[in-house]
């Protein structure tokens, strides 16, 4: 471990990262909330911790905030260890899940709470000016004297954002900040948070269980499960090259075909399903390699699946096809979604973009069709 | 059904109503009404014995309310982090303290105080510097009533304030700490304002309890006379409209405080 009074040379080595987890483990009694986790969040980025409840994402956030101390390992801010430093001395601020505005204070007193803890206290005029600027930033000018109970959910959200941002923290932590808002307001706040992050330029760390939210807002995402990070990457990396079935399932939708690995090398694997169908696909980048005899799965995104009527000839590039019957067709505007039942591969989901509609326009539930995909659009991975 | 309910209420409140009614009696007898007058209130308030007892009662009740709400707050805040068997023991002890009959409490505190004084007084005599003259002899009085009442009402204060502490959003405290407030500043800038209505309600309620208490005070008062003790003593010489006037005034004070504290407890959210 490095000494805590880090000199400049060490700071420079790690200073590009606002937050670093180095082998961090956190136990609550017998429960392991976070297990030997490593994480680097680059300065100025919008990073999301995504996972179901109990995966350790909130624990990670509380470790950064200082409400919890790691059982072992190191949590660093710009290369400097923060272990043992209490929450009120850390240069990070948090937006709580239920906002936690101080109900006995008005909006102005809430927002100026942080600066008022400094000693010496900033002069009154300066505080007033700062609060005014913050209210402009969150687009609630003139709200200084409102009481907390007079505000709607969306307004409260902006007030607690202002209350955090007025301190110019190095990192802003957001704990499921949009969970309590209705759908329309949530979309609006997602965009607003994103542009706010670009405007103030500080690192945002968002905790959420909503994949759509994480994908649409973040520069980078860490997918978490059972107290550990499964994969960290940009939204498109996670979508295009999920390292395992869990990530493929969590980020977007996938068709999975599982079975026993019958052939494998360092680039691709072939899986034999129960129904004696052989499917071959490459590994995702950074994914685990498979060995013959183990259980594996091929994941295929619905966008990669093509369908065509029996009377048509097989599209070129498609080297594999299987017969099926359409059970459902949903019109989604920009694309059409087909549910197809096949004898050999079970139910398969296909999404056909509007631009490729010529072949599928007249297909309806009940119709027999052929379906297939280009082999290298599938991904071979262990069957979790 | 409603008729029986009415009878029950009449049975409960008629005696009190009669006392209030007769405190406005112009005549000197407690049994027959001879017109309306508020002269007995004047007579009661100009009686030096009444005023002395009232002063004692106010000091006792005020100090008790203050001390028990401070200790109740400390207990309520401390207990929120205690779990398991230790918590169960504390909870049982608190409820037992509330349920103990006044007379048992009176005897117990009297015995405890007397034993303590028997132990302290000789010691004090031995260590007292001669230069300061004769050693003071501690005896039952104002301080012993206050300690007994504080002991008795702290349990109730703890229960009332704890309800408020539990109703408080814990993330408010974390939010304050996150915003650079030290634990101590967080206490008086967030926790205290949040639970203050509970503390005030407990203080008012305990003021009433202490102000009205006769049983415990009677055991540990020593030579001091509180208002209830004075009323009890004078009632042996017969009921006069003056006593009725004192009772009416005590009733008004108690009810006002009681309603205020109930209002404070109900107003949350």
Interface residues (C-beta under 8 A of the other chain):
Chain A: X65 X67 X86 X87 X88 X89 X92 X93 X94 X96 X97 X98 X100 X102 X103 X104 X113 X114 X117 X118 X163 X164 X167
Chain B: X169 X171 X172 X174 X175 X176 X177 X178 X179 X180 X181 X182 X183 X185 X189 X190 X193 X194
